[in-house]
């Protein structure tokens, strides 16, 4: 991962070949390489990784989207509390304090239709952002990508 972030990604960004940097499954990168007893080294590597991403974003004026898993707090049951109150980023405080904006997208039970396409309804929520109000919007994944929904766009909502 270090070679990719230090050499390949800057080259692609400098050429203009990349306009959005997406890192999928950040937790998996650190879960595989470290044992529970290696928490200090894992934290150091995590902070170094974060610093590199911040640097790339600033140097090339490119947004960075990091996908992170969430985990349920121990002892709480799904459905017992609202979703946003009983989940936490999988990498904990070390990672949570590195991000500028934290969004959570969750899949809901309902489905929506648009023309001949169907999609599971999703809810995108601002969990943390110093410049945004805590708010949320419904969205769906269509062939052309993720799109926010308005009442007039959805012809069918099924529960």
GROMACS elastic network, one bead per residue, 0.5 to 0.9 nm:
[ bonds ]
;  ai    aj funct       b0    kb
    1     4     6  0.51206   500
    1     5     6  0.62142   500
    1     6     6  0.85009   500
    1    29     6  0.85101   500
    2     5     6  0.52341   500
    2     6     6  0.58644   500
    2     7     6  0.82207   500
    2    49     6  0.81668   500
    3     6     6  0.52037   500
    3     7     6  0.56316   500
    3     8     6  0.69861   500
    3     9     6  0.88689   500
    4     7     6  0.56162   500
    4     9     6  0.59920   500
    4    10     6  0.86960   500
    5     8     6  0.62192   500
    5     9     6  0.52751   500
    5    10     6  0.70956   500
    5    49     6  0.85886   500
    5    52     6  0.73969   500
    5    53     6  0.79720   500
    5    56     6  0.86135   500
    6     9     6  0.67398   500
    6    10     6  0.66826   500
    6    52     6  0.78742   500
    7    10     6  0.57754   500
    7    11     6  0.64090   500
    7    12     6  0.89698   500
    8    11     6  0.52528   500
    8    12     6  0.63565   500
    8    13     6  0.87011   500
    9    12     6  0.51471   500
    9    13     6  0.60802   500
    9    14     6  0.85064   500
    9    18     6  0.84311   500
    9    21     6  0.84782   500
    9    56     6  0.84416   500
   10    13     6  0.50034   500
   10    14     6  0.59256   500
   10    15     6  0.85395   500
   10    56     6  0.70930   500
   10    60     6  0.82080   500
   11    14     6  0.51299   500
   11    15     6  0.62714   500
   11    16     6  0.87216   500
   11    17     6  0.87699   500
   12    15     6  0.52289   500
   12    16     6  0.63540   500
   12    17     6  0.53087   500
   12    18     6  0.59264   500
   13    16     6  0.50996   500
   13    17     6  0.60202   500
   13    18     6  0.52665   500
   13    19     6  0.70887   500
   13    20     6  0.89247   500
   13    21     6  0.88559   500
   13    56     6  0.84833   500
   13    60     6  0.65307   500
   13    62     6  0.80673   500
   14    17     6  0.76617   500
   14    18     6  0.84357   500
   14    60     6  0.71098   500
   15    18     6  0.78218   500
   16    19     6  0.67710   500
   18    21     6  0.69907   500
   18    62     6  0.83935   500
   19    60     6  0.89629   500
   19    61     6  0.87229   500
   19    62     6  0.59407   500
   19    63     6  0.74989   500
   20    62     6  0.59202   500
   20    63     6  0.54741   500
   20    64     6  0.61131   500
   20    65     6  0.74700   500
   21    53     6  0.89254   500
   21    57     6  0.84261   500
   21    62     6  0.71645   500
   21    63     6  0.64174   500
   21    65     6  0.61640   500
   21    66     6  0.83137   500
   22    63     6  0.86298   500
   22    64     6  0.59085   500
   22    66     6  0.58287   500
   22    67     6  0.75685   500
   23    26     6  0.64795   500
   23    64     6  0.76865   500
   23    65     6  0.62741   500
   23    67     6  0.61266   500
   23    68     6  0.87919   500
   24    27     6  0.87797   500
   24    28     6  0.87086   500
   24    65     6  0.82142   500
   24    66     6  0.59929   500
   24    68     6  0.70715   500
   25    28     6  0.53982   500
   25    29     6  0.69896   500
   25    66     6  0.74332   500
   25    67     6  0.52668   500
   25    68     6  0.52106   500
   25    69     6  0.67051   500
   26    29     6  0.54422   500
   26    30     6  0.71059   500
   26    31     6  0.89042   500
   26    66     6  0.65970   500
   26    67     6  0.61626   500
   26    68     6  0.53695   500
   26    69     6  0.78381   500
   26    91     6  0.82379   500
   27    30     6  0.54360   500
   27    31     6  0.58946   500
   27    32     6  0.86718   500
   27    67     6  0.85457   500
   27    68     6  0.60272   500
   27    69     6  0.67046   500
   27    89     6  0.89932   500
   27    90     6  0.64411   500
   27    91     6  0.59593   500
   28    31     6  0.50022   500
   28    32     6  0.61527   500
   28    33     6  0.87478   500
   28    68     6  0.85907   500
   28    69     6  0.87271   500
   29    32     6  0.61753   500
   29    33     6  0.71183   500
   30    33     6  0.55745   500
   30    34     6  0.63472   500
   30    42     6  0.68511   500
   30    45     6  0.83908   500
   30    46     6  0.75563   500
   30    91     6  0.85442   500
   31    34     6  0.58835   500
   31    35     6  0.76651   500
   31    36     6  0.89095   500
   31    42     6  0.88333   500
   31    91     6  0.89082   500
   32    35     6  0.80055   500
   33    42     6  0.84361   500
   34    37     6  0.79679   500
   34    38     6  0.58490   500
   34    39     6  0.75782   500
   34    41     6  0.81853   500
   34    42     6  0.64526   500
   35    38     6  0.53370   500
   35    39     6  0.74721   500
   35    42     6  0.87348   500
   36    39     6  0.59157   500
   37    40     6  0.80816   500
   38    41     6  0.55488   500
   38    42     6  0.60895   500
   38    43     6  0.86399   500
   39    43     6  0.60228   500
   39    44     6  0.86142   500
   40    43     6  0.51419   500
   40    44     6  0.63089   500
   40    45     6  0.87388   500
   41    44     6  0.50506   500
   41    45     6  0.61979   500
   41    46     6  0.84783   500
   42    45     6  0.51564   500
   42    46     6  0.59947   500
   42    47     6  0.85925   500
   43    47     6  0.61238   500
   43    48     6  0.85358   500
   43    94     6  0.65730   500
   43    95     6  0.84208   500
   44    47     6  0.52358   500
   44    48     6  0.61893   500
   44    49     6  0.86040   500
   45    49     6  0.60324   500
   45    50     6  0.85152   500
   46    49     6  0.50523   500
   46    50     6  0.61520   500
   46    51     6  0.85719   500
   46    94     6  0.75936   500
   46    95     6  0.70697   500
   47    51     6  0.60356   500
   47    52     6  0.85890   500
   47    94     6  0.74029   500
   47    95     6  0.74830   500
   47    98     6  0.76896   500
   48    51     6  0.50182   500
   48    52     6  0.62217   500
   48    53     6  0.87014   500
   49    52     6  0.52177   500
   49    53     6  0.63729   500
   49    54     6  0.87748   500
   50    53     6  0.51151   500
   50    54     6  0.62011   500
   50    55     6  0.85966   500
   50    95     6  0.79191   500
   50    98     6  0.65702   500
   50    99     6  0.83048   500
   51    54     6  0.51073   500
   51    55     6  0.61293   500
   51    56     6  0.86513   500
   51    98     6  0.83694   500
   52    55     6  0.50674   500
   52    56     6  0.61805   500
   52    57     6  0.85777   500
   53    56     6  0.51527   500
   53    57     6  0.61164   500
   53    58     6  0.86441   500
   53    64     6  0.70957   500
   54    57     6  0.51314   500
   54    58     6  0.62213   500
   54    59     6  0.85525   500
   54    64     6  0.80690   500
   54    98     6  0.89561   500
   55    58     6  0.52323   500
   55    59     6  0.59253   500
   55    60     6  0.84322   500
   56    59     6  0.51955   500
   56    60     6  0.59475   500
   56    61     6  0.77619   500
   56    62     6  0.73346   500
   56    63     6  0.89323   500
   56    64     6  0.85169   500
   57    60     6  0.56241   500
   57    61     6  0.53125   500
   57    63     6  0.57259   500
   57    64     6  0.63582   500
   58    61     6  0.50412   500
   58    62     6  0.69060   500
   58    63     6  0.85336   500
   59    62     6  0.79304   500
   60    63     6  0.88681   500
   66    99     6  0.89764   500
   68    89     6  0.67161   500
   68    90     6  0.67871   500
   68    91     6  0.78483   500
   69    88     6  0.86664   500
   69    89     6  0.62351   500
   69    90     6  0.54481   500
   69    91     6  0.81717   500
   70    87     6  0.61094   500
   70    88     6  0.54092   500
   70    91     6  0.83515   500
   71    74     6  0.88089   500
   71    86     6  0.83781   500
   71    87     6  0.54121   500
   71    88     6  0.55038   500
   71    89     6  0.64101   500
   71    90     6  0.55706   500
   72    75     6  0.84471   500
   72    76     6  0.70622   500
   72    77     6  0.80798   500
   72    78     6  0.78321   500
   72    86     6  0.57740   500
   72    88     6  0.65232   500
   72    90     6  0.89706   500
   73    76     6  0.59425   500
   73    77     6  0.86125   500
   73    86     6  0.56717   500
   73    87     6  0.58729   500
   73    88     6  0.69554   500
   74    77     6  0.84796   500
   74    86     6  0.89227   500
   76    79     6  0.88545   500
   76    80     6  0.70768   500
   76    81     6  0.77477   500
   76    86     6  0.69620   500
   77    80     6  0.53607   500
   77    81     6  0.74571   500
   77    86     6  0.84339   500
   78    81     6  0.69621   500
   78    82     6  0.84015   500
   78    83     6  0.75330   500
   78    86     6  0.80070   500
   79    82     6  0.66912   500
   79    83     6  0.72540   500
   80    83     6  0.86453   500
   80    86     6  0.88402   500
   81    84     6  0.82343   500
   81    85     6  0.65255   500
   81    86     6  0.63947   500
   82    85     6  0.55761   500
   82    86     6  0.68436   500
   83    86     6  0.56611   500
   83    87     6  0.65647   500
   83   106     6  0.88949   500
   84    87     6  0.60133   500
   84    88     6  0.83843   500
   84   104     6  0.84112   500
   84   127     6  0.80997   500
   85    88     6  0.83299   500
   87    90     6  0.88268   500
   88    91     6  0.84482   500
   88    92     6  0.70939   500
   89    92     6  0.56122   500
   89    93     6  0.80959   500
   89    95     6  0.80387   500
   89    96     6  0.68996   500
   90    95     6  0.87086   500
   91    94     6  0.69323   500
   91    95     6  0.56405   500
   91    96     6  0.73329   500
   92    95     6  0.58573   500
   92    96     6  0.60793   500
   92    97     6  0.87432   500
   93    97     6  0.58793   500
   93    98     6  0.85775   500
   94    97     6  0.58022   500
   94    98     6  0.70303   500
   95    98     6  0.52727   500
   95    99     6  0.70388   500
   96    99     6  0.58958   500
   96   100     6  0.89707   500
   96   102     6  0.82388   500
   97   100     6  0.81333   500
   99   102     6  0.67076   500
  100   128     6  0.79644   500
  100   129     6  0.64486   500
  100   130     6  0.77397   500
  101   126     6  0.77979   500
  101   127     6  0.78034   500
  101   128     6  0.55720   500
  101   130     6  0.75649   500
  101   131     6  0.88716   500
  101   132     6  0.88424   500
  102   125     6  0.86731   500
  102   126     6  0.63545   500
  102   127     6  0.53718   500
  102   129     6  0.64290   500
  103   124     6  0.68414   500
  103   125     6  0.55866   500
  103   127     6  0.53413   500
  103   128     6  0.69374   500
  103   129     6  0.84814   500
  104   123     6  0.79644   500
  104   124     6  0.57305   500
  104   125     6  0.52785   500
  104   126     6  0.66496   500
  104   127     6  0.65772   500
  105   122     6  0.66079   500
  105   123     6  0.54973   500
  105   125     6  0.63545   500
  106   121     6  0.87210   500
  106   122     6  0.55287   500
  106   123     6  0.54107   500
  106   124     6  0.67140   500
  106   125     6  0.85303   500
  107   110     6  0.86238   500
  107   120     6  0.67428   500
  107   121     6  0.62016   500
  107   123     6  0.65739   500
  108   111     6  0.79692   500
  108   120     6  0.67769   500
  108   121     6  0.54496   500
  108   122     6  0.54583   500
  108   123     6  0.71297   500
  109   120     6  0.71198   500
  109   121     6  0.70418   500
  109   122     6  0.86549   500
  109   158     6  0.84875   500
  109   159     6  0.62901   500
  110   119     6  0.87454   500
  110   120     6  0.60995   500
  110   121     6  0.55019   500
  110   122     6  0.84749   500
  110   157     6  0.64378   500
  110   158     6  0.52820   500
  111   118     6  0.67543   500
  111   119     6  0.54795   500
  111   121     6  0.51225   500
  111   122     6  0.88228   500
  111   140     6  0.87417   500
  111   156     6  0.77983   500
  111   157     6  0.56182   500
  111   158     6  0.52904   500
  111   159     6  0.68326   500
  112   117     6  0.83870   500
  112   118     6  0.56425   500
  112   119     6  0.53928   500
  112   120     6  0.62656   500
  112   121     6  0.60824   500
  112   140     6  0.76279   500
  112   154     6  0.61125   500
  112   155     6  0.72837   500
  112   156     6  0.53527   500
  112   158     6  0.66331   500
  113   116     6  0.69981   500
  113   117     6  0.55576   500
  113   119     6  0.63677   500
  113   120     6  0.88698   500
  113   153     6  0.86686   500
  113   154     6  0.58464   500
  113   155     6  0.58404   500
  113   156     6  0.51622   500
  113   157     6  0.69087   500
  113   158     6  0.88984   500
  114   117     6  0.53265   500
  114   118     6  0.64988   500
  114   119     6  0.84998   500
  114   142     6  0.86852   500
  114   153     6  0.68497   500
  114   154     6  0.57233   500
  114   155     6  0.60299   500
  114   156     6  0.75298   500
  115   118     6  0.82213   500
  115   154     6  0.88514   500
  115   155     6  0.78079   500
  117   142     6  0.71014   500
  117   143     6  0.81176   500
  118   140     6  0.87956   500
  118   141     6  0.86799   500
  118   142     6  0.77238   500
  118   156     6  0.89199   500
  119   122     6  0.87466   500
  119   140     6  0.58684   500
  119   141     6  0.60080   500
  119   142     6  0.67754   500
  120   139     6  0.88728   500
  120   140     6  0.64226   500
  120   141     6  0.75174   500
  121   138     6  0.69301   500
  121   139     6  0.62355   500
  121   140     6  0.53868   500
  121   141     6  0.81802   500
  121   157     6  0.85764   500
  122   137     6  0.84678   500
  122   138     6  0.57008   500
  122   139     6  0.51179   500
  122   140     6  0.57592   500
  122   141     6  0.82618   500
  123   136     6  0.66811   500
  123   137     6  0.57778   500
  123   139     6  0.59529   500
  123   140     6  0.84147   500
  124   135     6  0.85505   500
  124   136     6  0.54152   500
  124   137     6  0.54155   500
  124   138     6  0.62316   500
  124   139     6  0.68439   500
  124   148     6  0.88298   500
  125   134     6  0.72970   500
  125   135     6  0.57588   500
  125   137     6  0.65533   500
  125   138     6  0.87494   500
  126   129     6  0.69428   500
  126   132     6  0.75772   500
  126   133     6  0.73852   500
  126   134     6  0.51881   500
  126   135     6  0.55090   500
  126   136     6  0.61267   500
  127   134     6  0.62359   500
  127   135     6  0.79706   500
  127   136     6  0.89520   500
  128   131     6  0.89437   500
  128   132     6  0.78098   500
  128   133     6  0.83861   500
  128   134     6  0.70464   500
  129   132     6  0.52879   500
  129   133     6  0.74255   500
  129   134     6  0.78847   500
  130   133     6  0.81288   500
  132   135     6  0.81840   500
  137   148     6  0.68003   500
  137   149     6  0.75389   500
  138   147     6  0.87400   500
  138   148     6  0.59161   500
  138   149     6  0.56068   500
  138   150     6  0.79638   500
  139   146     6  0.67850   500
  139   147     6  0.55159   500
  139   149     6  0.51414   500
  139   150     6  0.87123   500
  140   145     6  0.83316   500
  140   146     6  0.57238   500
  140   147     6  0.56868   500
  140   148     6  0.65492   500
  140   149     6  0.69817   500
  141   144     6  0.79065   500
  141   145     6  0.55400   500
  141   147     6  0.64094   500
  141   148     6  0.89279   500
  142   145     6  0.51307   500
  142   146     6  0.61017   500
  142   147     6  0.72565   500
  143   146     6  0.83680   500
  144   147     6  0.84952   500
  149   152     6  0.82482   500
  149   153     6  0.64225   500
  149   154     6  0.71780   500
  150   153     6  0.55037   500
  150   154     6  0.70953   500
  151   154     6  0.59794   500
  151   155     6  0.84124   500
  152   155     6  0.72318   500
  154   157     6  0.70426   500
